[in-house]
């Protein structure tokens, strides 16, 4: 039972909550123990809260999942995890998350509550509306970044990073929709997500072109125009890593037909992992060594 509950909580999706650490890193507080502790707790809170959302979403979609060739194997849809157990676990997780957030920071509690309510609305209604569905996903990433900001005393964090986060999340979100569209014709009629009826490959490719271009532009502007960056503009040296990362992801979703599960790409694609690692090392060196 515990094994199936943990699986239904989708721990692989927790990688998305790493955006909580953005403020800590870019505000140069990574080496401040108190800030690191508070940010890590916020990260755990969002992991528990996102798992609660996944449990509720799977309960809401249980009938549709049972008719899907792949999703029918999910713990709740397959009956391995009883619905009462899943709902009880979801209630416990949301109580722990919101209570912990309140005791850490009232601002974090507000953000966590907004994230939870937004995802409930997404699971019930908003995920069925084209474009709005991806915008809500992007908003979730922005709230993660805001959560990280709310638990530390921010001095240097630039609003540009909210813009970059939004655009990057849209890029990943539309990539996911494209991957779903590519397999649409091979699915059994009626098993695909209804929101896909509002998309086409042509439209999604146009949207991906827009958000990928603006992501690169926004990040580039951040590296030489944001206040409190090193005066030697060394952050511009990180642009090639972001450029390759965007191009690599585009290659994966258009040539390899990946992108349906972005977290799987992050956990399996070695070139993308290496790019993120090198980018992270470059940022650390610029911010914490040659600052």
C-alpha positions in Angstrom: 0.0 0.0 0.0 2.7 2.5 1.0 4.7 1.6 -2.2 1.7 2.5 -4.4 0.9 5.6 -2.4 4.5 6.8 -2.9 4.3 6.0 -6.6 1.0 8.0 -6.9 2.7 10.9 -5.2 5.0 11.1 -8.3 8.4 11.8 -6.7 10.0 12.2 -10.1 7.9 15.3 -10.5 9.6 16.9 -7.5 12.5 18.0 -9.7 10.2 20.9 -10.8 10.3 22.3 -7.3 14.0 23.0 -7.7 12.8 26.4 -8.9 12.3 27.3 -5.2 16.1 27.6 -5.0 16.3 30.3 -7.6 16.2 33.2 -5.2 18.7 31.6 -2.9 21.3 31.1 -5.7 20.7 34.3 -7.7 20.6 36.4 -4.5 24.0 35.0 -3.5 22.7 33.5 -0.3 23.6 29.9 -1.0 26.3 29.9 1.7 24.1 31.5 4.3 23.0 28.6 6.5 19.7 30.1 7.7 18.6 31.0 4.2 19.6 27.5 2.9 17.6 25.8 5.7 14.5 28.0 5.0 14.7 27.4 1.3 15.1 23.6 1.7 12.0 23.5 4.0 10.1 25.5 1.3 11.2 23.0 -1.3 9.9 20.1 0.9 6.6 21.9 1.4 6.1 22.3 -2.3 7.0 18.6 -2.9 4.4 17.5 -0.5 1.9 20.0 -1.8 2.4 19.0 -5.4 2.0 15.3 -4.5 -1.3 16.2 -2.8 -2.4 17.8 -6.1 -1.4 14.7 -8.1 -3.4 12.5 -5.8 -6.5 14.6 -6.1 -6.0 14.9 -9.9 -5.8 11.1 -10.2 -8.9 10.7 -8.2 -10.8 13.2 -10.3 -9.6 11.5 -13.5 -9.9 7.9 -12.3 -12.6 6.9 -14.8 -10.8 8.5 -17.8 -7.5 6.9 -16.7 -9.1 3.5 -16.5 -10.0 3.7 -20.2 -6.5 4.9 -21.2 -4.0 2.3 -22.5 -1.1 3.7 -20.3 -2.7 5.6 -17.5 -4.8 2.6 -16.5 -1.7 1.3 -14.8 -1.5 4.2 -12.4 -2.0 3.1 -8.7 -5.4 4.7 -8.3 -6.8 3.8 -11.7 -5.7 0.2 -11.4 -7.2 -0.1 -7.9 -3.9 -0.9 -6.2 -4.4 2.3 -4.2 -8.0 2.7 -2.9 -9.5 6.1 -3.5 -10.3 6.7 0.3 -6.7 6.1 1.1 -5.5 8.5 -1.6 -7.9 11.2 -0.4 -6.9 10.8 3.2 -3.3 11.1 2.3 -4.0 14.2 0.2 -5.8 15.9 3.1 -2.9 15.0 5.4 -0.3 16.3 2.9 -2.1 19.6 2.4 -2.6 20.2 6.1 1.1 19.5 6.8 2.2 21.7 3.9 0.1 24.7 4.6 0.7 24.5 8.4 4.5 24.2 7.8 4.4 27.1 5.3 2.6 29.4 7.8 5.1 28.8 10.6 8.0 29.5 8.2 6.5 32.6 6.6 3.0 33.9 6.2 3.9 35.0 2.7 4.9 31.4 1.9 1.6 30.2 3.3 -0.3 32.6 1.0 1.8 31.5 -2.0 1.3 27.8 -1.1 -2.4 28.2 -0.7 -2.6 30.1 -4.1 -0.6 27.2 -5.7 -3.0 24.6 -4.2 -6.2 26.4 -5.2 -4.9 27.2 -8.7 -4.1 23.5 -9.2 -7.4 22.4 -8.0 -9.1 24.7 -10.5 -6.6 23.4 -13.1 -7.5 19.8 -12.4 -11.3 20.5 -12.5 -11.7 23.0 -15.2 -8.6 24.9 -16.6 -6.7 22.0 -18.0 -9.5 21.6 -20.6 -9.0 25.1 -22.0 -6.3 25.5 -24.8 -3.5 28.0 -24.0 -4.9 28.6 -20.5 -3.8 25.1 -19.5 -0.1 25.9 -20.4 -0.3 29.4 -18.9 -1.4 27.8 -15.6 1.5 25.4 -15.7 3.8 28.4 -16.2 2.2 30.2 -13.3 3.0 27.3 -11.1 6.7 27.7 -11.8 6.5 31.4 -11.1 4.9 30.7 -7.7 7.7 28.3 -6.9 10.2 31.0 -7.5 8.1 33.4 -5.4 8.0 30.9 -2.6 11.8 30.9 -2.6 11.8 34.7 -2.5 9.4 34.8 0.4 11.6 32.8 2.9 14.8 34.8 2.6 15.7 38.5 2.9 16.1 39.3 -0.8 18.7 41.9 -1.7 19.8 41.2 -5.3 17.1 39.0 -6.9 16.1 40.5 -10.3 12.5 40.6 -11.6 14.0 39.6 -14.9 14.2 36.0 -13.5 10.4 35.9 -13.1 10.1 36.7 -16.8 12.7 34.1 -17.8 11.0 31.5 -15.5 7.6 32.2 -17.1 8.9 31.9 -20.7 11.0 28.8 -19.9 7.9 27.1 -18.3 5.8 28.0 -21.4 8.5 26.5 -23.6 8.5 23.3 -21.7 4.7 23.2 -21.5 4.2 23.7 -25.2 6.9 21.0 -25.8 4.8 18.6 -23.7 1.7 19.4 -25.7 3.6 18.8 -29.0 4.8 15.4 -27.8 1.2 14.5 -26.9 0.0 15.7 -30.3 2.6 13.5 -32.2 1.1 10.4 -30.6 -2.5 11.5 -30.9 -3.1 9.6 -34.2 -1.9 6.3 -32.7 -4.2 6.5 -29.6 -7.5 4.8 -29.3 -10.3 7.2 -30.1 -11.5 9.0 -27.0 -8.4 8.3 -24.9 -6.5 11.5 -25.6 -6.9 14.6 -23.5 -9.8 16.8 -24.8 -7.7 19.9 -24.6 -5.6 18.6 -27.5 -8.5 19.1 -29.8 -7.8 22.9 -29.5 -4.2 22.5 -30.7 -2.4 21.6 -33.9 1.3 20.8 -34.6 1.6 23.9 -36.7 0.2 26.1 -33.9 2.3 24.6 -31.3 5.5 24.9 -33.4 4.7 28.6 -33.8 4.2 29.1 -30.1 7.4 27.2 -29.3 9.3 29.5 -31.8 7.9 32.6 -30.0 8.6 31.5 -26.4 12.0 29.9 -27.2 13.2 33.1 -28.9 11.9 35.4 -26.1 13.4 33.1 -23.5 16.8 33.6 -25.0 16.3 37.3 -25.4 15.0 37.8 -21.8 17.9 35.8 -20.3 20.4 37.7 -22.4 19.0 41.0 -21.2 19.1 39.8 -17.6 22.8 38.9 -17.9 23.9 42.5 -18.8 21.1 44.8 -17.6 19.9 43.4 -14.3 21.2 45.4 -11.2 23.6 43.9 -8.7 25.3 41.6 -11.2 29.1 41.6 -11.4 30.2 44.8 -13.1 32.4 42.9 -15.5 29.3 41.4 -17.2 30.7 37.9 -16.6 27.1 36.5 -16.5 27.0 36.9 -20.3 29.4 34.0 -20.4 26.5 31.7 -19.3 24.4 32.6 -22.4 25.9 29.8 -24.6 24.8 27.2 -22.1 21.2 28.5 -22.1 21.4 28.7 -25.9 22.4 25.1 -26.2 19.9 23.9 -23.6 17.0 25.5 -25.5 18.3 24.1 -28.8 18.8 20.6 -27.3 15.3 20.5 -25.9 13.9 21.6 -29.3 15.9 18.8 -30.9 14.5 16.3 -28.5 10.9 17.3 -28.9 11.0 17.7 -32.7 13.4 15.0 -33.8 13.2 12.5 -31.0 9.5 13.1 -30.3 10.3 13.4 -26.6 8.9 16.0 -24.3 5.8 14.2 -23.1 7.4 13.8 -19.7 9.9 16.7 -19.3 11.1 15.4 -16.0 12.1 12.1 -17.7 14.2 14.1 -20.2 15.9 15.9 -17.4 16.7 12.6 -15.6 17.8 10.7 -18.7 19.3 13.0 -21.4 23.0 13.3 -20.7 23.8 16.3 -23.0 21.1 18.3 -21.3 22.2 17.3 -17.9 25.8 18.3 -18.7 24.6 21.6 -20.0 22.7 22.4 -16.9 25.6 21.3 -14.7 28.1 23.5 -16.6 25.6 26.4 -16.5 25.2 25.9 -12.8 29.0 25.8 -12.2 29.5 28.9 -14.3 26.9 30.8 -12.2 28.4 29.6 -9.0 31.9 30.7 -10.0 30.7 34.1 -11.2 28.5 34.8 -8.2 30.5 33.3 -5.4 34.2 33.3 -6.5 34.7 36.1 -9.0 32.0 38.3 -7.6 
